[in-house]
Amino acid sequence: MSTDLDPVYEELKRLQLEGMDRVFIEDSTMALLKPMDTPAAPVVPPVVAIDLQSAVNSGQQSNTAAPKVTPRTKAVATSMPLPDAPTIELPAGDAATQMQWLQQQVENSPVCKEHLREDEKVVFGEGSLTADIFYCGEAPSEEEAAVGSPFQGKSGELLSKIFNAMGLSRETVYMTNILKWRPEHDKPYGNRPPTQDEMEFCLPYLKAQLQIVQPKVIIGLGNATVPGLLGADPDRKMAAIRGTWQTFEKIPLVFTFQPSYLLFNDTMKTKRMAWEDMLKAMEKVGMPISEKQQSFFLPK
């Protein structure tokens, strides 16, 4: 039974680290979680609120619960230690020439290539080389690794809608992840967040991308981008610094929720929080903001 509950436990832990303190579960979902060999559970209300701290603690103490999961930035390590991070010195030339050279370095990196599963690709990044706004995620998902392009699937569709609402597009921003390969794990489902060591190995590639694009603002998407860009600090969580201005490589940086989190936590409050982060970025780069844009996701 613990194996079946592994993804549930991991998701509860992830949500807790994102700053959520409770989730709501319908009775149909509760029925799926009920062991088949136990007596029928008493009737529950149509919707049940579960305190995340209690749920996670319960999972850690029970003999039949899923094994303890470490925080997102210290997930299951890969089977082999990583070497020192590469040293990147961009060649002379224009932005397109430099980015093409850098992409070849990443795609031909023995370290990046040895972490790929069969039919997976390195996900380098794409977009405008003169973009004012630079979107940086944590690590490629299964969908991204399959095509070698960042922010795919439903998460990518949502991010494209956010771009459109801002008056932008995938062609006018730059998009990438800190980690350039999809993190391995031993589960047949889902995606693992990158470890601190993995992100630090790929940081020189990210810094070189920033050096080429020279954006006015970086938007970090997801919980693991916080230690990935600012360094490991167990007391520095997304919930505390989301929406506040930081800096990375002397570039203004703001953190917000990753699109997959917004899909899961589909509330007006969360949408407004994320949208306010986009408005901050628009204002920082000097984009016009209409009255309509100002009012998105506010109570009517």
C-alpha positions, 0 to 999 in steps of 0.5 A: 500500500505504501508504494501506491501512496508514494505519489500522494505523499510526495505531492502533499510534501511539495504543496507544503513546501510551496506554502500551502497549509491545506488541500480539499479532497472530494469523496470520490478521490478519498474512495480511491485512496481507501485500501481494498481489504479494509472495512468500508469507511464511514460516509464523509462529506462531499469535500474534505479539508486536510491539513498538510502538516498533519498529513505529512507528519502522519505519513512519516509516523505510520508503519504503512505510509510512504517513506520520508521524502526530503525537500524538493531541493534535496531530492533523490540523488542520481547514481553517479556524482557530478564533476565540477561545473564547466567553465564557459567562455563565450566566443566572439560574435553576435548573439546568435553565433554565441547562443548556437555555440553554447547550445552545442556545448550543452547538447554535446556535454558528456554529463548532460548526455549521460543523464538522458533516458532513451528518447529524451533530449537535452532541453537548452532553451529558446526564444528571443535573443533580445528579450526583456523578460527571461523565464527560468524554470527548475528542470525539464518535465517528461514532455519537455525532454521528449521534444527538447523544448521548454514549457510544453504540455498543459503547463506550457499552454498556460504559460503561453496564455500568460504571455498573451495576457501580458502582450507577449508571446513565446517568440518575444521572451526567452525561456529555459530551465536551470537544469538542462536534462530531466532529473532521473528517478526510480518511480514509473510516474511524475517528475523529480525536482532537481538537486542543488548539485545538479542545478549548480553544475548547470549554472554556468550554462544559465549564466552564459545564456543571460550574458547573451540575452542581457534581459531586464528582468528574470522570472524564476518559476517554481520552488526549486529556482529559489535555492537554484538561483540564490543558493541553498538556504533552508530558511528561504522559501518561496512562500516568503520571498515570492513577488519580492525583488531579488537579483541574480547576475546583477539582473532584477529577479522575481520568483513566482509559482510554476505553471503546473502549480497554478493548474493544480491550485486553480483559485482566483487568489493564486491566479491573482498572486501570480498575475501581480508578479507578472505586472511587477515584471511588466512595470520593471521593463517599462511595458504599458499596463492597461486598466483591463490588465490591472483588473485581471483576477480581481473580484468583480 
